[in-house]
Amino acid sequence: MSVDQDTVRRIAKLSRIAIKEEQVEPMTGELNGILAWVEQLREVNTDGVPPLTSVVEAKLSMREDVITDGGIPKDVTRNAPETEDGFFVVPKVME
């Protein structure tokens, strides 16, 4: 796959990046270099290689999943500018 200057301009417009006209040609070369590197990565045989979620083997600590009512609505809403019946009162956004 190859990127031309019109494609660079279109990508810049879609991503809302201001790009000067003198930057279009160098950016074309950079994007083509990136795409060539990605194509090179496709040649690597990854059969039998398990996917990684992290480079460090780590287990998350688990806790018992217990449903509670919280029991502290006054503590939670203490610093709120306005509350009603234990809930936050927020300004209306849409009419």
Buried (B, 14 or more C-beta within 10 A) or exposed (E): EEBEEEBBBEBBEEEEEEBEEEBBEEBBEEBBEEEEEEEEEEEEEEEEEEEEEEEEEEEEEEEEEEEEEEEEEEEEBEEEEEBEEEEEEEEEEEE
